[in-house]
């Protein structure tokens, strides 16, 4: 069924050009790690990718002054968001509200890979441990 969520005549382009940046080197064969700030693309979100092959490994506990959305692309990941523990697998999405400390780790076996959408044109983070 086709979508018709809004009237295209009610929205006008704002003059920003299309843009492209490299997030990761796909030819490395390693878990992807990289980031592209939204401000370099002229957009309102910053995109990160994080992966590893070691169960129990992941980013340290940290917090952002904006929301973050995690897309699990590969493997099994355990998210610690505030006092909640959320297990997610490839194809699932986890939301981390702004100002709520969070971290995540590979549950294994094998590689975990996420695409992390920071709802801000710049990556701003304070590590808590």
Helices and strands as residue ranges (DSSP letters): G 8-10, G 26-28, E 34-36, H 38-41, E 46-52, E 62-63, E 68-74, E 76-81, E 84-89, E 93-96, E 102-106, E 112-118, E 126-127
